[in-house]
């Protein structure tokens, strides 16, 4: 919950001293994993298992992203677990009607359990290193979040601090302040639910490909993409031929949650939802010009991601009959924009 703090927070074993201000306590058990659309779409995180100190320059469909690591290296796809946990907690609170803040207090052990991390002493050391990389990685981008496009530089998290340690020196409770950029994504609900099996994927490339499948295929029957485009969107530093071989291995193993991959002629990959035999015949179909109008309303935003969110909203509303699907979609886009 969001609270005004003057001295400390009672947290079972004692009082955690915190600075004066508003904060949110991560206390929602079994919150559904949520990921923000911006970092799902663009390769912010390193896929390397070694310190990655290269500056990433990425441009796609009018969006420019520069990611500058600290001396400790760029934040990794496994470091992102922390952000997913924070976003998941905040979205669960929003859905429950609770007040939120971009300043969060969390229990390290809860975070590690929720994301399938090792809870040994080494696990706590790696968690601290992840916080350091997240805070040290700087992003400069014009990427839109919550319908607002800005060109600015920021860290993935603004700050973090261990506010209580166990006798052995392990962190118990941590205070994290998310960047305004990420918090805006939560406020505008620019997030998608992940499979809980996401955290069981140990290879960085598997996690990144699942993110892209979840965002671009979503609940659609399929998504087709060239290997070259997938290589770029994944942010892989491997040569294209090595990436292609890794994709073939991934296809053969079939470990991705919810999605199947198929290699097709002309160097294409088709992603399909596992177990989906036929498309939803009741699903509304939008005209191509409707997407052009949506782009004008939300410049810099992935309109197909908006379409996926709207379809989910429509399905969760009981699949009401629409006189004009195009007008309904654009009305929803305008409503979402005005609520930012």
PEMO-V126398 format. One record per residue. N is the residue number from 1. PHI is phi in whole degrees, 0 to 359 (999 if undefined). Layout:
((N | PHI) (N | PHI))
//
This chain:
((1 | 999) (2 | 275) (3 | 222) (4 | 270) (5 | 248) (6 | 240) (7 | 225) (8 | 184) (9 | 238) (10 | 281) (11 | 223) (12 | 78) (13 | 271) (14 | 155) (15 | 259) (16 | 264) (17 | 288) (18 | 223) (19 | 283) (20 | 295) (21 | 150) (22 | 269) (23 | 211) (24 | 239) (25 | 270) (26 | 281) (27 | 224) (28 | 264) (29 | 288) (30 | 64) (31 | 295) (32 | 294) (33 | 296) (34 | 233) (35 | 230) (36 | 276) (37 | 295) (38 | 298) (39 | 279) (40 | 286) (41 | 283) (42 | 243) (43 | 281) (44 | 287) (45 | 262) (46 | 285) (47 | 261) (48 | 279) (49 | 266) (50 | 247) (51 | 307) (52 | 254) (53 | 253) (54 | 281) (55 | 276) (56 | 268) (57 | 243) (58 | 221) (59 | 225) (60 | 204) (61 | 51) (62 | 84) (63 | 259) (64 | 249) (65 | 228) (66 | 238) (67 | 243) (68 | 248) (69 | 280) (70 | 271) (71 | 296) (72 | 275) (73 | 102) (74 | 288) (75 | 302) (76 | 262) (77 | 297) (78 | 282) (79 | 298) (80 | 298) (81 | 311) (82 | 297) (83 | 293) (84 | 299) (85 | 297) (86 | 296) (87 | 297) (88 | 298) (89 | 295) (90 | 294) (91 | 293) (92 | 297) (93 | 291) (94 | 302) (95 | 294) (96 | 267) (97 | 81) (98 | 267) (99 | 286) (100 | 232) (101 | 214) (102 | 280) (103 | 257) (104 | 240) (105 | 250) (106 | 224) (107 | 270) (108 | 302) (109 | 295) (110 | 298) (111 | 300) (112 | 294) (113 | 294) (114 | 296) (115 | 254) (116 | 70) (117 | 275) (118 | 292) (119 | 258) (120 | 284) (121 | 301) (122 | 296) (123 | 298) (124 | 291) (125 | 296) (126 | 294) (127 | 295) (128 | 298) (129 | 297) (130 | 295) (131 | 302) (132 | 295) (133 | 292) (134 | 298) (135 | 288) (136 | 273) (137 | 282) (138 | 249) (139 | 239) (140 | 240) (141 | 200) (142 | 253) (143 | 296) (144 | 278) (145 | 227) (146 | 63) (147 | 78) (148 | 244) (149 | 257) (150 | 223) (151 | 253) (152 | 201) (153 | 248) (154 | 196) (155 | 265) (156 | 294) (157 | 236) (158 | 284) (159 | 196) (160 | 206) (161 | 205) (162 | 279) (163 | 259) (164 | 204) (165 | 241) (166 | 282) (167 | 299) (168 | 281) (169 | 97) (170 | 288) (171 | 292) (172 | 250) (173 | 237) (174 | 229) (175 | 257) (176 | 237) (177 | 247) (178 | 287) (179 | 293) (180 | 300) (181 | 299) (182 | 289) (183 | 295) (184 | 297) (185 | 297) (186 | 293) (187 | 299) (188 | 268) (189 | 59) (190 | 275) (191 | 223) (192 | 228) (193 | 280) (194 | 259) (195 | 293) (196 | 295) (197 | 286) (198 | 306) (199 | 287) (200 | 275) (201 | 283) (202 | 267) (203 | 280) (204 | 305) (205 | 294) (206 | 300) (207 | 297) (208 | 293) (209 | 293) (210 | 299) (211 | 304) (212 | 293) (213 | 297) (214 | 296) (215 | 283) (216 | 270) (217 | 270) (218 | 55) (219 | 260) (220 | 286) (221 | 300) (222 | 200) (223 | 220) (224 | 246) (225 | 213) (226 | 285) (227 | 298) (228 | 296) (229 | 293) (230 | 297) (231 | 300) (232 | 293) (233 | 291) (234 | 288) (235 | 78) (236 | 288) (237 | 270) (238 | 285) (239 | 302) (240 | 303) (241 | 294) (242 | 290) (243 | 299) (244 | 299) (245 | 296) (246 | 294) (247 | 293) (248 | 297) (249 | 293) (250 | 297) (251 | 298) (252 | 293) (253 | 282) (254 | 60) (255 | 270) (256 | 296) (257 | 294) (258 | 74) (259 | 232) (260 | 249) (261 | 246) (262 | 220) (263 | 276) (264 | 237) (265 | 302) (266 | 68) (267 | 61) (268 | 246) (269 | 240) (270 | 252) (271 | 255) (272 | 228) (273 | 288) (274 | 293) (275 | 84) (276 | 271) (277 | 275) (278 | 229) (279 | 286) (280 | 288) (281 | 292) (282 | 275) (283 | 296) (284 | 293) (285 | 250) (286 | 257) (287 | 281) (288 | 304) (289 | 292) (290 | 295) (291 | 292) (292 | 297) (293 | 295) (294 | 296) (295 | 297) (296 | 292) (297 | 287) (298 | 231) (299 | 302) (300 | 86) (301 | 264) (302 | 287) (303 | 292) (304 | 285) (305 | 291) (306 | 298) (307 | 299) (308 | 297) (309 | 296) (310 | 295) (311 | 299) (312 | 295) (313 | 300) (314 | 296) (315 | 293) (316 | 289) (317 | 273) (318 | 95) (319 | 53) (320 | 296) (321 | 290) (322 | 249) (323 | 293) (324 | 217) (325 | 298) (326 | 296) (327 | 293) (328 | 296) (329 | 296) (330 | 294) (331 | 296) (332 | 294) (333 | 299) (334 | 297) (335 | 296) (336 | 295) (337 | 292) (338 | 287) (339 | 273) (340 | 289))
//
